[in-house]
Amino acid sequence: MEDQTWTAARVATLIGQKFHVSYRVSGATRLMHRLGFGPQMPVRRVAERDEQAVERGRRRPGRR
């Protein structure tokens, strides 16, 4: 499975493909910040996560 994060390099490539303009990675980063986008860490979850089991574990006595 391909990584799904949007890096500044991927954004710069997409801008080039869609609008036929060239952005360096640093320029794409500045543009994203000007538009209100900041760095985010991706949520990492297993593909076959059992939500009911997770919730049962959270409600189990003795957990912090």
PDB file of N, H, CA, C and O in Angstrom:
ATOM      1  N   MET A   1       0.838  -1.174   0.000  1.00  0.00           N
ATOM      2  CA  MET A   1       0.000   0.000   0.000  1.00  0.00           C
ATOM      3  C   MET A   1       0.884   1.239   0.000  1.00  0.00           C
ATOM      4  O   MET A   1       1.833   1.329   0.778  1.00  0.00           O
ATOM      5  N   GLU A   2       0.575   2.181  -0.861  1.00  0.00           N
ATOM      6  H   GLU A   2      -0.196   2.107  -1.493  1.00  0.00           H
ATOM      7  CA  GLU A   2       1.365   3.398  -0.966  1.00  0.00           C
ATOM      8  C   GLU A   2       1.072   4.326   0.204  1.00  0.00           C
ATOM      9  O   GLU A   2      -0.056   4.397   0.694  1.00  0.00           O
ATOM     10  N   ASP A   3       2.094   5.027   0.637  1.00  0.00           N
ATOM     11  H   ASP A   3       3.010   4.969   0.240  1.00  0.00           H
ATOM     12  CA  ASP A   3       1.946   6.009   1.706  1.00  0.00           C
ATOM     13  C   ASP A   3       0.961   7.085   1.262  1.00  0.00           C
ATOM     14  O   ASP A   3       1.044   7.559   0.128  1.00  0.00           O
ATOM     15  N   GLN A   4       0.036   7.480   2.125  1.00  0.00           N
ATOM     16  H   GLN A   4      -0.031   7.095   3.046  1.00  0.00           H
ATOM     17  CA  GLN A   4      -1.025   8.409   1.774  1.00  0.00           C
ATOM     18  C   GLN A   4      -0.780   9.840   2.269  1.00  0.00           C
ATOM     19  O   GLN A   4      -1.685  10.672   2.202  1.00  0.00           O
ATOM     20  N   THR A   5       0.418  10.137   2.759  1.00  0.00           N
ATOM     21  H   THR A   5       1.153   9.461   2.813  1.00  0.00           H
ATOM     22  CA  THR A   5       0.665  11.479   3.277  1.00  0.00           C
ATOM     23  C   THR A   5       0.927  12.466   2.146  1.00  0.00           C
ATOM     24  O   THR A   5       1.521  12.123   1.123  1.00  0.00           O
ATOM     25  N   TRP A   6       0.475  13.684   2.352  1.00  0.00           N
ATOM     26  H   TRP A   6      -0.007  13.962   3.182  1.00  0.00           H
ATOM     27  CA  TRP A   6       0.688  14.752   1.379  1.00  0.00           C
ATOM     28  C   TRP A   6       1.936  15.524   1.790  1.00  0.00           C
ATOM     29  O   TRP A   6       1.883  16.372   2.681  1.00  0.00           O
ATOM     30  N   THR A   7       3.049  15.231   1.145  1.00  0.00           N
ATOM     31  H   THR A   7       3.092  14.542   0.421  1.00  0.00           H
ATOM     32  CA  THR A   7       4.273  15.947   1.431  1.00  0.00           C
ATOM     33  C   THR A   7       4.327  17.201   0.573  1.00  0.00           C
ATOM     34  O   THR A   7       3.583  17.325  -0.401  1.00  0.00           O
ATOM     35  N   ALA A   8       5.204  18.132   0.931  1.00  0.00           N
ATOM     36  H   ALA A   8       5.808  18.032   1.722  1.00  0.00           H
ATOM     37  CA  ALA A   8       5.360  19.357   0.140  1.00  0.00           C
ATOM     38  C   ALA A   8       5.814  19.016  -1.281  1.00  0.00           C
ATOM     39  O   ALA A   8       5.423  19.688  -2.235  1.00  0.00           O
ATOM     40  N   ALA A   9       6.627  17.985  -1.420  1.00  0.00           N
ATOM     41  H   ALA A   9       6.945  17.439  -0.645  1.00  0.00           H
ATOM     42  CA  ALA A   9       7.074  17.571  -2.754  1.00  0.00           C
ATOM     43  C   ALA A   9       5.896  17.076  -3.591  1.00  0.00           C
ATOM     44  O   ALA A   9       5.813  17.378  -4.781  1.00  0.00           O
ATOM     45  N   ARG A  10       5.003  16.332  -2.987  1.00  0.00           N
ATOM     46  H   ARG A  10       5.071  16.087  -2.020  1.00  0.00           H
ATOM     47  CA  ARG A  10       3.824  15.852  -3.719  1.00  0.00           C
ATOM     48  C   ARG A  10       2.906  17.010  -4.095  1.00  0.00           C
ATOM     49  O   ARG A  10       2.341  17.029  -5.188  1.00  0.00           O
ATOM     50  N   VAL A  11       2.759  17.966  -3.200  1.00  0.00           N
ATOM     51  H   VAL A  11       3.219  17.951  -2.312  1.00  0.00           H
ATOM     52  CA  VAL A  11       1.925  19.133  -3.491  1.00  0.00           C
ATOM     53  C   VAL A  11       2.531  19.930  -4.638  1.00  0.00           C
ATOM     54  O   VAL A  11       1.814  20.362  -5.541  1.00  0.00           O
ATOM     55  N   ALA A  12       3.853  20.128  -4.610  1.00  0.00           N
ATOM     56  H   ALA A  12       4.436  19.777  -3.877  1.00  0.00           H
ATOM     57  CA  ALA A  12       4.524  20.862  -5.688  1.00  0.00           C
ATOM     58  C   ALA A  12       4.338  20.144  -7.026  1.00  0.00           C
ATOM     59  O   ALA A  12       4.113  20.793  -8.047  1.00  0.00           O
ATOM     60  N   THR A  13       4.427  18.840  -7.030  1.00  0.00           N
ATOM     61  H   THR A  13       4.610  18.312  -6.200  1.00  0.00           H
ATOM     62  CA  THR A  13       4.213  18.060  -8.256  1.00  0.00           C
ATOM     63  C   THR A  13       2.780  18.201  -8.746  1.00  0.00           C
ATOM     64  O   THR A  13       2.552  18.383  -9.942  1.00  0.00           O
ATOM     65  N   LEU A  14       1.826  18.121  -7.854  1.00  0.00           N
ATOM     66  H   LEU A  14       2.011  17.973  -6.882  1.00  0.00           H
ATOM     67  CA  LEU A  14       0.421  18.247  -8.225  1.00  0.00           C
ATOM     68  C   LEU A  14       0.118  19.634  -8.790  1.00  0.00           C
ATOM     69  O   LEU A  14      -0.597  19.763  -9.784  1.00  0.00           O
ATOM     70  N   ILE A  15       0.667  20.674  -8.149  1.00  0.00           N
ATOM     71  H   ILE A  15       1.248  20.569  -7.342  1.00  0.00           H
ATOM     72  CA  ILE A  15       0.476  22.039  -8.658  1.00  0.00           C
ATOM     73  C   ILE A  15       1.020  22.142 -10.081  1.00  0.00           C
ATOM     74  O   ILE A  15       0.385  22.736 -10.953  1.00  0.00           O
ATOM     75  N   GLY A  16       2.191  21.563 -10.311  1.00  0.00           N
ATOM     76  H   GLY A  16       2.707  21.081  -9.603  1.00  0.00           H
ATOM     77  CA  GLY A  16       2.777  21.588 -11.649  1.00  0.00           C
ATOM     78  C   GLY A  16       1.916  20.871 -12.676  1.00  0.00           C
ATOM     79  O   GLY A  16       1.755  21.354 -13.797  1.00  0.00           O
ATOM     80  N   GLN A  17       1.363  19.729 -12.305  1.00  0.00           N
ATOM     81  H   GLN A  17       1.493  19.337 -11.394  1.00  0.00           H
ATOM     82  CA  GLN A  17       0.529  18.958 -13.230  1.00  0.00           C
ATOM     83  C   GLN A  17      -0.799  19.651 -13.518  1.00  0.00           C
ATOM     84  O   GLN A  17      -1.255  19.670 -14.662  1.00  0.00           O
ATOM     85  N   LYS A  18      -1.412  20.213 -12.500  1.00  0.00           N
ATOM     86  H   LYS A  18      -1.042  20.198 -11.571  1.00  0.00           H
ATOM     87  CA  LYS A  18      -2.742  20.811 -12.658  1.00  0.00           C
ATOM     88  C   LYS A  18      -2.709  22.204 -13.289  1.00  0.00           C
ATOM     89  O   LYS A  18      -3.575  22.546 -14.095  1.00  0.00           O
ATOM     90  N   PHE A  19      -1.702  23.007 -12.918  1.00  0.00           N
ATOM     91  H   PHE A  19      -0.999  22.729 -12.263  1.00  0.00           H
ATOM     92  CA  PHE A  19      -1.704  24.415 -13.316  1.00  0.00           C
ATOM     93  C   PHE A  19      -0.549  24.803 -14.242  1.00  0.00           C
ATOM     94  O   PHE A  19      -0.441  25.959 -14.650  1.00  0.00           O
ATOM     95  N   HIS A  20       0.303  23.850 -14.568  1.00  0.00           N
ATOM     96  H   HIS A  20       0.215  22.910 -14.236  1.00  0.00           H
ATOM     97  CA  HIS A  20       1.425  24.058 -15.488  1.00  0.00           C
ATOM     98  C   HIS A  20       2.335  25.193 -15.036  1.00  0.00           C
ATOM     99  O   HIS A  20       2.789  26.006 -15.841  1.00  0.00           O
ATOM    100  N   VAL A  21       2.591  25.230 -13.730  1.00  0.00           N
ATOM    101  H   VAL A  21       2.222  24.569 -13.076  1.00  0.00           H
ATOM    102  CA  VAL A  21       3.556  26.163 -13.146  1.00  0.00           C
ATOM    103  C   VAL A  21       4.540  25.357 -12.313  1.00  0.00           C
ATOM    104  O   VAL A  21       4.233  24.248 -11.876  1.00  0.00           O
ATOM    105  N   SER A  22       5.708  25.913 -12.098  1.00  0.00           N
ATOM    106  H   SER A  22       5.957  26.814 -12.453  1.00  0.00           H
ATOM    107  CA  SER A  22       6.748  25.198 -11.380  1.00  0.00           C
ATOM    108  C   SER A  22       6.925  25.779  -9.978  1.00  0.00           C
ATOM    109  O   SER A  22       7.133  26.982  -9.814  1.00  0.00           O
ATOM    110  N   TYR A  23       6.841  24.921  -8.983  1.00  0.00           N
ATOM    111  H   TYR A  23       6.672  23.944  -9.115  1.00  0.00           H
ATOM    112  CA  TYR A  23       7.100  25.310  -7.597  1.00  0.00           C
ATOM    113  C   TYR A  23       8.193  24.425  -7.047  1.00  0.00           C
ATOM    114  O   TYR A  23       8.204  23.216  -7.274  1.00  0.00           O
ATOM    115  N   ARG A  24       9.116  25.037  -6.318  1.00  0.00           N
ATOM    116  H   ARG A  24       9.107  26.020  -6.134  1.00  0.00           H
ATOM    117  CA  ARG A  24      10.082  24.245  -5.561  1.00  0.00           C
ATOM    118  C   ARG A  24       9.375  23.756  -4.302  1.00  0.00           C
ATOM    119  O   ARG A  24       8.310  24.258  -3.945  1.00  0.00           O
ATOM    120  N   VAL A  25       9.964  22.791  -3.646  1.00  0.00           N
ATOM    121  H   VAL A  25      10.830  22.383  -3.937  1.00  0.00           H
ATOM    122  CA  VAL A  25       9.367  22.252  -2.418  1.00  0.00           C
ATOM    123  C   VAL A  25       9.215  23.358  -1.372  1.00  0.00           C
ATOM    124  O   VAL A  25       8.188  23.433  -0.698  1.00  0.00           O
ATOM    125  N   SER A  26      10.215  24.204  -1.233  1.00  0.00           N
ATOM    126  H   SER A  26      11.050  24.143  -1.781  1.00  0.00           H
ATOM    127  CA  SER A  26      10.136  25.290  -0.239  1.00  0.00           C
ATOM    128  C   SER A  26       9.024  26.271  -0.600  1.00  0.00           C
ATOM    129  O   SER A  26       8.346  26.790   0.287  1.00  0.00           O
ATOM    130  N   GLY A  27       8.834  26.526  -1.882  1.00  0.00           N
ATOM    131  H   GLY A  27       9.385  26.105  -2.602  1.00  0.00           H
ATOM    132  CA  GLY A  27       7.759  27.422  -2.314  1.00  0.00           C
ATOM    133  C   GLY A  27       6.392  26.817  -2.066  1.00  0.00           C
ATOM    134  O   GLY A  27       5.463  27.521  -1.670  1.00  0.00           O
ATOM    135  N   ALA A  28       6.261  25.526  -2.292  1.00  0.00           N
ATOM    136  H   ALA A  28       7.016  24.954  -2.614  1.00  0.00           H
ATOM    137  CA  ALA A  28       4.995  24.842  -2.025  1.00  0.00           C
ATOM    138  C   ALA A  28       4.695  24.853  -0.530  1.00  0.00           C
ATOM    139  O   ALA A  28       3.539  24.994  -0.130  1.00  0.00           O
ATOM    140  N   THR A  29       5.725  24.706   0.295  1.00  0.00           N
ATOM    141  H   THR A  29       6.664  24.591  -0.030  1.00  0.00           H
ATOM    142  CA  THR A  29       5.548  24.756   1.751  1.00  0.00           C
ATOM    143  C   THR A  29       5.051  26.130   2.169  1.00  0.00           C
ATOM    144  O   THR A  29       4.108  26.236   2.954  1.00  0.00           O
ATOM    145  N   ARG A  30       5.682  27.196   1.646  1.00  0.00           N
ATOM    146  H   ARG A  30       6.447  27.110   1.008  1.00  0.00           H
ATOM    147  CA  ARG A  30       5.253  28.559   1.986  1.00  0.00           C
ATOM    148  C   ARG A  30       3.820  28.808   1.526  1.00  0.00           C
ATOM    149  O   ARG A  30       3.028  29.408   2.253  1.00  0.00           O
ATOM    150  N   LEU A  31       3.486  28.353   0.327  1.00  0.00           N
ATOM    151  H   LEU A  31       4.129  27.866  -0.264  1.00  0.00           H
ATOM    152  CA  LEU A  31       2.129  28.524  -0.195  1.00  0.00           C
ATOM    153  C   LEU A  31       1.108  27.827   0.693  1.00  0.00           C
ATOM    154  O   LEU A  31       0.062  28.395   1.008  1.00  0.00           O
ATOM    155  N   MET A  32       1.409  26.597   1.096  1.00  0.00           N
ATOM    156  H   MET A  32       2.259  26.135   0.840  1.00  0.00           H
ATOM    157  CA  MET A  32       0.484  25.852   1.953  1.00  0.00           C
ATOM    158  C   MET A  32       0.284  26.568   3.295  1.00  0.00           C
ATOM    159  O   MET A  32      -0.833  26.618   3.810  1.00  0.00           O
ATOM    160  N   HIS A  33       1.365  27.121   3.859  1.00  0.00           N
ATOM    161  H   HIS A  33       2.272  27.080   3.441  1.00  0.00           H
ATOM    162  CA  HIS A  33       1.243  27.845   5.127  1.00  0.00           C
ATOM    163  C   HIS A  33       0.409  29.109   4.943  1.00  0.00           C
ATOM    164  O   HIS A  33      -0.409  29.438   5.802  1.00  0.00           O
ATOM    165  N   ARG A  34       0.604  29.820   3.834  1.00  0.00           N
ATOM    166  H   ARG A  34       1.268  29.552   3.135  1.00  0.00           H
ATOM    167  CA  ARG A  34      -0.186  31.022   3.556  1.00  0.00           C
ATOM    168  C   ARG A  34      -1.669  30.704   3.425  1.00  0.00           C
ATOM    169  O   ARG A  34      -2.520  31.521   3.776  1.00  0.00           O
ATOM    170  N   LEU A  35      -1.974  29.512   2.919  1.00  0.00           N
ATOM    171  H   LEU A  35      -1.283  28.848   2.634  1.00  0.00           H
ATOM    172  CA  LEU A  35      -3.366  29.097   2.753  1.00  0.00           C
ATOM    173  C   LEU A  35      -3.954  28.468   4.023  1.00  0.00           C
ATOM    174  O   LEU A  35      -5.117  28.067   4.043  1.00  0.00           O
ATOM    175  N   GLY A  36      -3.138  28.389   5.080  1.00  0.00           N
ATOM    176  H   GLY A  36      -2.193  28.715   5.064  1.00  0.00           H
ATOM    177  CA  GLY A  36      -3.636  27.889   6.354  1.00  0.00           C
ATOM    178  C   GLY A  36      -3.392  26.416   6.612  1.00  0.00           C
ATOM    179  O   GLY A  36      -3.899  25.867   7.590  1.00  0.00           O
ATOM    180  N   PHE A  37      -2.628  25.772   5.756  1.00  0.00           N
ATOM    181  H   PHE A  37      -2.216  26.218   4.961  1.00  0.00           H
ATOM    182  CA  PHE A  37      -2.317  24.360   5.958  1.00  0.00           C
ATOM    183  C   PHE A  37      -1.000  24.232   6.699  1.00  0.00           C
ATOM    184  O   PHE A  37      -0.028  24.912   6.371  1.00  0.00           O
ATOM    185  N   GLY A  38      -0.967  23.360   7.701  1.00  0.00           N
ATOM    186  H   GLY A  38      -1.757  22.808   7.968  1.00  0.00           H
ATOM    187  CA  GLY A  38       0.247  23.128   8.466  1.00  0.00           C
ATOM    188  C   GLY A  38       0.595  21.659   8.467  1.00  0.00           C
ATOM    189  O   GLY A  38      -0.178  20.831   7.984  1.00  0.00           O
ATOM    190  N   PRO A  39       1.751  21.330   9.007  1.00  0.00           N
ATOM    191  CA  PRO A  39       2.148  19.927   9.050  1.00  0.00           C
ATOM    192  C   PRO A  39       1.252  19.134   9.988  1.00  0.00           C
ATOM    193  O   PRO A  39       0.852  19.624  11.044  1.00  0.00           O
ATOM    194  N   GLN A  40       0.945  17.919   9.596  1.00  0.00           N
ATOM    195  H   GLN A  40       1.270  17.522   8.738  1.00  0.00           H
ATOM    196  CA  GLN A  40       0.132  17.040  10.420  1.00  0.00           C
ATOM    197  C   GLN A  40       0.742  15.649  10.407  1.00  0.00           C
ATOM    198  O   GLN A  40       1.327  15.218   9.413  1.00  0.00           O
ATOM    199  N   MET A  41       0.599  14.966  11.510  1.00  0.00           N
ATOM    200  H   MET A  41       0.124  15.316  12.318  1.00  0.00           H
ATOM    201  CA  MET A  41       1.044  13.582  11.580  1.00  0.00           C
ATOM    202  C   MET A  41      -0.118  12.691  11.160  1.00  0.00           C
ATOM    203  O   MET A  41      -1.240  12.879  11.631  1.00  0.00           O
ATOM    204  N   PRO A  42       0.132  11.725  10.282  1.00  0.00           N
ATOM    205  CA  PRO A  42      -0.958  10.842   9.876  1.00  0.00           C
ATOM    206  C   PRO A  42      -1.407   9.944  11.020  1.00  0.00           C
ATOM    207  O   PRO A  42      -0.603   9.543  11.862  1.00  0.00           O
ATOM    208  N   VAL A  43      -2.683   9.636  11.040  1.00  0.00           N
ATOM    209  H   VAL A  43      -3.336   9.962  10.356  1.00  0.00           H
ATOM    210  CA  VAL A  43      -3.222   8.708  12.031  1.00  0.00           C
ATOM    211  C   VAL A  43      -2.848   7.301  11.581  1.00  0.00           C
ATOM    212  O   VAL A  43      -3.156   6.899  10.459  1.00  0.00           O
ATOM    213  N   ARG A  44      -2.200   6.575  12.439  1.00  0.00           N
ATOM    214  H   ARG A  44      -1.949   6.902  13.350  1.00  0.00           H
ATOM    215  CA  ARG A  44      -1.776   5.228  12.078  1.00  0.00           C
ATOM    216  C   ARG A  44      -2.697   4.222  12.756  1.00  0.00           C
ATOM    217  O   ARG A  44      -2.716   4.113  13.982  1.00  0.00           O
ATOM    218  N   ARG A  45      -3.460   3.487  11.951  1.00  0.00           N
ATOM    219  H   ARG A  45      -3.445   3.575  10.955  1.00  0.00           H
ATOM    220  CA  ARG A  45      -4.342   2.444  12.473  1.00  0.00           C
ATOM    221  C   ARG A  45      -4.189   1.218  11.592  1.00  0.00           C
ATOM    222  O   ARG A  45      -3.902   1.316  10.399  1.00  0.00           O
ATOM    223  N   VAL A  46      -4.383   0.087  12.195  1.00  0.00           N
ATOM    224  H   VAL A  46      -4.616   0.008  13.165  1.00  0.00           H
ATOM    225  CA  VAL A  46      -4.323  -1.140  11.421  1.00  0.00           C
ATOM    226  C   VAL A  46      -5.554  -1.219  10.528  1.00  0.00           C
ATOM    227  O   VAL A  46      -6.615  -0.708  10.887  1.00  0.00           O
ATOM    228  N   ALA A  47      -5.423  -1.844   9.391  1.00  0.00           N
ATOM    229  H   ALA A  47      -4.562  -2.259   9.100  1.00  0.00           H
ATOM    230  CA  ALA A  47      -6.513  -1.921   8.419  1.00  0.00           C
ATOM    231  C   ALA A  47      -7.688  -2.736   8.955  1.00  0.00           C
ATOM    232  O   ALA A  47      -8.839  -2.450   8.625  1.00  0.00           O
ATOM    233  N   GLU A  48      -7.412  -3.736   9.769  1.00  0.00           N
ATOM    234  H   GLU A  48      -6.477  -3.968  10.037  1.00  0.00           H
ATOM    235  CA  GLU A  48      -8.467  -4.627  10.260  1.00  0.00           C
ATOM    236  C   GLU A  48      -8.713  -4.396  11.744  1.00  0.00           C
ATOM    237  O   GLU A  48      -8.831  -5.355  12.507  1.00  0.00           O
ATOM    238  N   ARG A  49      -8.791  -3.163  12.155  1.00  0.00           N
ATOM    239  H   ARG A  49      -8.695  -2.384  11.536  1.00  0.00           H
ATOM    240  CA  ARG A  49      -8.982  -2.814  13.561  1.00  0.00           C
ATOM    241  C   ARG A  49     -10.394  -3.168  14.002  1.00  0.00           C
ATOM    242  O   ARG A  49     -11.364  -2.884  13.299  1.00  0.00           O
ATOM    243  N   ASP A  50     -10.501  -3.787  15.167  1.00  0.00           N
ATOM    244  H   ASP A  50      -9.713  -4.017  15.738  1.00  0.00           H
ATOM    245  CA  ASP A  50     -11.792  -4.170  15.737  1.00  0.00           C
ATOM    246  C   ASP A  50     -12.207  -3.083  16.727  1.00  0.00           C
ATOM    247  O   ASP A  50     -11.772  -3.093  17.879  1.00  0.00           O
ATOM    248  N   GLU A  51     -13.049  -2.145  16.283  1.00  0.00           N
ATOM    249  H   GLU A  51     -13.402  -2.136  15.348  1.00  0.00           H
ATOM    250  CA  GLU A  51     -13.447  -1.007  17.107  1.00  0.00           C
ATOM    251  C   GLU A  51     -14.138  -1.434  18.396  1.00  0.00           C
ATOM    252  O   GLU A  51     -13.945  -0.806  19.437  1.00  0.00           O
ATOM    253  N   GLN A  52     -14.937  -2.488  18.339  1.00  0.00           N
ATOM    254  H   GLN A  52     -15.094  -2.998  17.494  1.00  0.00           H
ATOM    255  CA  GLN A  52     -15.635  -2.957  19.547  1.00  0.00           C
ATOM    256  C   GLN A  52     -14.641  -3.462  20.584  1.00  0.00           C
ATOM    257  O   GLN A  52     -14.810  -3.193  21.774  1.00  0.00           O
ATOM    258  N   ALA A  53     -13.618  -4.182  20.164  1.00  0.00           N
ATOM    259  H   ALA A  53     -13.482  -4.400  19.197  1.00  0.00           H
ATOM    260  CA  ALA A  53     -12.607  -4.682  21.095  1.00  0.00           C
ATOM    261  C   ALA A  53     -11.813  -3.519  21.699  1.00  0.00           C
ATOM    262  O   ALA A  53     -11.465  -3.554  22.879  1.00  0.00           O
ATOM    263  N   VAL A  54     -11.532  -2.510  20.909  1.00  0.00           N
ATOM    264  H   VAL A  54     -11.814  -2.481  19.950  1.00  0.00           H
ATOM    265  CA  VAL A  54     -10.818  -1.337  21.417  1.00  0.00           C
ATOM    266  C   VAL A  54     -11.657  -0.650  22.480  1.00  0.00           C
ATOM    267  O   VAL A  54     -11.141  -0.284  23.536  1.00  0.00           O
ATOM    268  N   GLU A  55     -12.935  -0.472  22.216  1.00  0.00           N
ATOM    269  H   GLU A  55     -13.355  -0.770  21.358  1.00  0.00           H
ATOM    270  CA  GLU A  55     -13.824   0.188  23.182  1.00  0.00           C
ATOM    271  C   GLU A  55     -13.957  -0.631  24.459  1.00  0.00           C
ATOM    272  O   GLU A  55     -13.970  -0.064  25.551  1.00  0.00           O
ATOM    273  N   ARG A  56     -14.056  -1.950  24.345  1.00  0.00           N
ATOM    274  H   ARG A  56     -14.045  -2.411  23.458  1.00  0.00           H
ATOM    275  CA  ARG A  56     -14.115  -2.809  25.544  1.00  0.00           C
ATOM    276  C   ARG A  56     -12.837  -2.638  26.372  1.00  0.00           C
ATOM    277  O   ARG A  56     -12.896  -2.581  27.600  1.00  0.00           O
ATOM    278  N   GLY A  57     -11.711  -2.559  25.718  1.00  0.00           N
ATOM    279  H   GLY A  57     -11.663  -2.606  24.720  1.00  0.00           H
ATOM    280  CA  GLY A  57     -10.451  -2.381  26.429  1.00  0.00           C
ATOM    281  C   GLY A  57     -10.366  -1.049  27.145  1.00  0.00           C
ATOM    282  O   GLY A  57      -9.791  -0.955  28.229  1.00  0.00           O
ATOM    283  N   ARG A  58     -10.936  -0.022  26.543  1.00  0.00           N
ATOM    284  H   ARG A  58     -11.404  -0.098  25.662  1.00  0.00           H
ATOM    285  CA  ARG A  58     -10.928   1.303  27.174  1.00  0.00           C
ATOM    286  C   ARG A  58     -11.806   1.325  28.436  1.00  0.00           C
ATOM    287  O   ARG A  58     -11.490   2.028  29.396  1.00  0.00           O
ATOM    288  N   ARG A  59     -12.885   0.574  28.436  1.00  0.00           N
ATOM    289  H   ARG A  59     -13.142   0.003  27.656  1.00  0.00           H
ATOM    290  CA  ARG A  59     -13.822   0.576  29.575  1.00  0.00           C
ATOM    291  C   ARG A  59     -13.421  -0.434  30.653  1.00  0.00           C
ATOM    292  O   ARG A  59     -14.064  -0.492  31.701  1.00  0.00           O
ATOM    293  N   ARG A  60     -12.394  -1.212  30.425  1.00  0.00           N
ATOM    294  H   ARG A  60     -11.872  -1.164  29.574  1.00  0.00           H
ATOM    295  CA  ARG A  60     -11.981  -2.237  31.373  1.00  0.00           C
ATOM    296  C   ARG A  60     -11.496  -1.609  32.675  1.00  0.00           C
ATOM    297  O   ARG A  60     -10.720  -0.654  32.640  1.00  0.00           O
ATOM    298  N   PRO A  61     -11.943  -2.131  33.838  1.00  0.00           N
ATOM    299  CA  PRO A  61     -11.494  -1.586  35.141  1.00  0.00           C
ATOM    300  C   PRO A  61      -9.984  -1.682  35.291  1.00  0.00           C
ATOM    301  O   PRO A  61      -9.352  -2.609  34.784  1.00  0.00           O
ATOM    302  N   GLY A  62      -9.418  -0.708  35.998  1.00  0.00           N
ATOM    303  H   GLY A  62      -9.932   0.044  36.410  1.00  0.00           H
ATOM    304  CA  GLY A  62      -7.977  -0.748  36.251  1.00  0.00           C
ATOM    305  C   GLY A  62      -7.161  -0.048  35.192  1.00  0.00           C
ATOM    306  O   GLY A  62      -5.940   0.050  35.320  1.00  0.00           O
ATOM    307  N   ARG A  63      -7.801   0.440  34.155  1.00  0.00           N
ATOM    308  H   ARG A  63      -8.792   0.361  34.051  1.00  0.00           H
ATOM    309  CA  ARG A  63      -7.074   1.188  33.132  1.00  0.00           C
ATOM    310  C   ARG A  63      -7.005   2.637  33.524  1.00  0.00           C
ATOM    311  O   ARG A  63      -7.907   3.150  34.188  1.00  0.00           O
ATOM    312  N   ARG A  64      -5.958   3.296  33.127  1.00  0.00           N
ATOM    313  H   ARG A  64      -5.225   2.880  32.588  1.00  0.00           H
ATOM    314  CA  ARG A  64      -5.806   4.728  33.426  1.00  0.00           C
ATOM    315  C   ARG A  64      -6.609   5.555  32.476  1.00  0.00           C
ATOM    316  O   ARG A  64      -6.606   6.782  32.571  1.00  0.00           O
TER     317      ARG A  64
END
